[in-house]
Amino acid sequence: MPNGLALCKIHHAAFDRHILGIRPDFVIQVRRDILRETDGPMLRHGLQEMVGVRVLLPSSPRAHPDRERLRERYEMFCRASPPPDEASRPA
């Protein structure tokens, strides 16, 4: 399914809100400002520890997400991330 990702509800919401991004090489990234947050184990284990994890792909390459669509979506994620100086400022 070229336009599909199997995500749990939490990760799906984070992906839709550009908190979590998936690079075209199927590696997960999380916004810098979210990585700096301290809010307990759910944030830490649910999102922050996902950085650099490679998405588990189906055995058939035909069932892999489309890399071009991931690239487009990852660019949206990058544009949604605050610049480093803004991400480091306290709210």
C-alpha positions in Angstrom: 0.0 0.0 0.0 2.0 3.0 -1.2 0.0 5.6 0.7 -0.4 3.8 4.0 1.4 3.5 7.3 0.3 1.3 10.2 0.6 3.5 13.2 -1.0 3.3 16.6 -3.4 6.2 17.6 -0.7 8.1 19.5 1.9 7.9 16.7 -0.8 8.6 14.0 -1.8 11.8 15.8 1.9 12.8 16.3 2.5 12.2 12.5 -0.6 14.2 11.5 0.5 17.1 13.7 4.1 17.0 12.4 5.5 16.1 15.9 6.9 12.9 14.4 8.3 12.6 10.9 9.4 9.6 8.8 12.3 10.2 6.4 12.3 8.6 2.9 14.8 6.0 4.2 12.1 5.0 6.8 13.8 6.4 9.8 11.8 8.2 12.4 12.5 11.8 13.6 10.9 13.9 16.3 10.7 17.7 16.4 13.5 19.3 18.4 11.2 21.2 20.7 9.5 17.9 21.7 12.8 16.3 22.3 13.6 19.1 24.9 10.3 18.6 26.8 10.2 16.8 30.1 6.8 15.4 30.8 7.2 11.9 32.1 7.6 8.3 30.8 4.8 8.5 28.1 6.5 11.3 26.2 10.0 9.8 26.7 9.1 6.2 25.7 6.3 7.0 23.3 8.0 9.7 21.2 11.4 10.8 22.3 13.0 7.3 22.2 11.7 6.8 18.7 14.3 9.1 17.2 16.5 7.2 14.7 14.4 4.0 14.8 13.8 2.5 11.4 10.2 1.7 10.6 9.5 -2.1 10.4 8.6 -2.8 6.8 6.5 -5.6 5.2 8.6 -8.3 3.7 7.3 -7.5 0.2 8.8 -4.3 -1.3 5.5 -3.8 -3.1 3.8 -3.2 0.2 6.4 -0.6 1.4 5.3 3.1 1.7 6.1 5.2 -1.3 9.4 7.0 -0.7 8.4 10.0 -2.8 5.3 10.5 -0.7 7.3 10.1 2.5 9.8 12.7 1.2 7.0 15.2 0.6 5.5 14.5 4.0 9.0 14.7 5.7 9.5 18.1 4.1 6.2 19.3 5.6 7.5 17.9 9.0 10.7 19.9 8.6 8.9 23.1 7.7 6.6 22.6 10.8 9.6 22.3 13.2 10.6 25.5 14.9 14.1 26.8 14.1 16.7 25.7 16.7 16.8 29.1 18.4 13.0 29.1 18.9 12.9 25.5 20.0 15.4 26.2 22.8 13.4 29.2 24.2 11.2 28.5 27.2 7.4 28.8 26.5 
